[in-house]
Amino acid sequence: MVKHNLDTHEFNSLDEAMAFAKELGEFVTIKFDGKEVVGVFGATGVTDGKCPDGIDYSWKKRRK
């Protein structure tokens, strides 16, 4: 089950739920097998020392 805003979407598998969440690109809650996972799925991270906005990553960014 994927919760997004006030909507709830049911899927047959976790893979389908994750794919849907990645397409949304927004904060969602995924519930499965008595567990709950929240976040923006498919969000980018630090690549080659750069943040998604192109700024150099530094240890100070971890605290923001």
C-alpha positions as CSV (number, residue, x, y, z in Angstrom):
1,M,0.0,0.0,0.0
2,V,1.3,3.5,-0.9
3,K,0.0,6.5,0.9
4,H,0.4,9.9,-0.9
5,N,-1.2,12.9,0.6
6,L,-4.8,11.7,1.3
7,D,-4.8,9.0,-1.4
8,T,-4.1,5.3,-0.8
9,H,-3.0,3.0,-3.6
10,E,-2.8,-0.8,-3.4
11,F,-0.3,-3.0,-5.3
12,N,0.3,-6.7,-5.7
13,S,4.0,-6.4,-5.0
14,L,6.6,-4.2,-3.3
15,D,8.3,-3.8,-6.7
16,E,5.1,-2.3,-8.1
17,A,4.7,0.0,-5.1
18,M,8.3,1.2,-5.4
19,A,8.0,1.9,-9.1
20,F,4.8,4.0,-8.5
21,A,6.5,5.9,-5.7
22,K,9.6,6.6,-7.9
23,E,7.3,8.0,-10.6
24,L,5.6,10.3,-8.2
25,G,8.9,11.7,-7.0
26,E,7.2,13.0,-3.8
27,F,7.1,12.0,-0.2
28,V,5.1,8.8,0.3
29,T,4.6,6.1,2.9
30,I,4.8,2.5,1.8
31,K,3.4,-0.2,4.1
32,F,4.2,-3.9,3.5
33,D,4.5,-7.1,5.7
34,G,3.9,-5.1,8.9
35,K,6.7,-2.6,8.0
36,E,6.5,1.0,7.0
37,V,9.0,2.9,4.8
38,V,8.7,6.7,4.2
39,G,10.5,9.1,2.0
40,V,11.1,10.3,-1.6
41,F,12.0,7.2,-3.6
42,G,14.3,7.6,-6.5
43,A,15.8,10.8,-5.1
44,T,19.3,11.5,-6.2
45,G,22.3,11.6,-3.8
46,V,25.9,12.6,-3.9
47,T,27.6,11.6,-7.2
48,D,31.3,12.1,-7.8
49,G,31.5,14.5,-4.9
50,K,28.6,16.7,-6.1
51,C,25.2,17.3,-4.6
52,P,22.2,17.0,-7.0
53,D,22.3,20.8,-7.4
54,G,25.9,20.7,-8.6
55,I,27.5,22.1,-5.4
56,D,30.5,20.2,-4.0
57,Y,29.5,17.9,-1.1
58,S,31.3,18.6,2.2
59,W,31.0,17.1,5.7
60,K,29.1,20.2,6.7
61,K,26.2,19.4,4.4
62,R,25.4,16.3,6.5
63,R,24.2,18.4,9.3
64,K,21.6,20.4,7.3
